[in-house]
């Protein structure tokens, strides 16, 4: 099993920056990718971006050029660097570990969520 713990959420003004952390523990070898999601009040959870095991990253269009996912392999920690923040970025941010696996030819999807960290951007 993998456990995830996010941190770094805070209150920031428009144009500011924050770096969120997602620390993994447990069966970290099983992590195929780390995804970041966010959920604003009254809205559905939204996918923000991901980093694969090989280090490739993808982002949703609204954060491209502003958000960057990185990792520290020695600490089993992934980061979401967020720049040029606006009130539209206000949300609870979650990291999600994709730990799906194959057993023979059958794929078993599996994932783990962190508890979330609040980001509030004031106008």
N, C-alpha and C positions, 0 to 999 in steps of 0.2 A: 504494500500500500504506500501511496505517496501522500504526504501532507504538505499543504501550501500555506504560507503566511505572508499577506501583503502588508506593506507599510509605506509611509511617505505622504499620505494624503494630508491636505492642509487647505487653508483659506489663502487665496492669492488674488491679486488684482489683475485686471485685463492687461494682457501683454506679458505677464509674468511667466515663470517657468517652475516646474516641479519635476522631481524624479521619484517615481514609485518603484518599490522593490517587491519582488516575489521570491521568497526563500523556500526552497524545497527540502524536504527531509524524507527519510524512509527509503523506499525502493526507487531512488532517483534514476537508476540505470534504465528503468522502464519508460522514461519520459521520451516520447517521440517528438513532441512539439509543445511549446508554451504559447497559449493564446491569451490576449488581453481583451476583456469585454468591459462595457460600462452600461449603467442603467440610470437614466435621469428620472426625476420624480414624474410619475404618471406615464412613463414611456416603457416600451419593451427593451429588454436587454439587447445591446448592440455590440457586434463584433468590431474590435478596434484594429487588431493586428496579430501577427504570430511570428514566432521564430521556430524553425524546424531544428531537428537534431543536428543537421549539418550547418546550421547558422544562417540559412536563407530566411529573409523576412518579407512579409507582405503586410499591406496596410489598407484600411478602408480609405476611400477617396478624401473624406473630410479631414483626415489627419495627415495625409501625405505631405512631406516637407516640413511638418511641425513636430511629429512624434517619431521617436526612434527606439527600437527595442534592441537591447544588448544583453550580454550575460557575462558572469564571472564563473568560469567552470570550477575554479578552486573552492568557491563558496556555494555552489549549486544555487545561485541566485540570478534571477533575470530582472532587468530594469526596463522601465518605460519612461524615457525622457520626454517631457512634454514642454514645448516652447510655444511662444505666441498664443498663450491661452486666452480664450474668450468665454463669456458666460455660457455659451452653448456647450462648452466642455464640462460644465458642472454635472457631476454624476458620482455614483459609487462605482469604483473601478475594481474589477475582479481579474485575477489570473486563473487560468484553467490549464491543467496538464492533460494532454492526450496520452493515455497509457494503453491504448488498444493493442491487441496482439493477435497473431495467427496461431491457431492450433490445427495443424494439417493445412487444409485448403480453406478453412473457415476462419473468417475474421471476427474477433470479438471486440466491439467498440467498448471503450472504457475511458472515463475521465474523472478528474478530481477538481473541485473548486476550492478556492480560498474564501476567506470570510468577507473580503471586500475592504476598501479604504475610501473614505469620502474626500472628494475634490470639489471645492467650491471656488468659483471664479466670480469676483464682483465686478460690476460695470463702473 
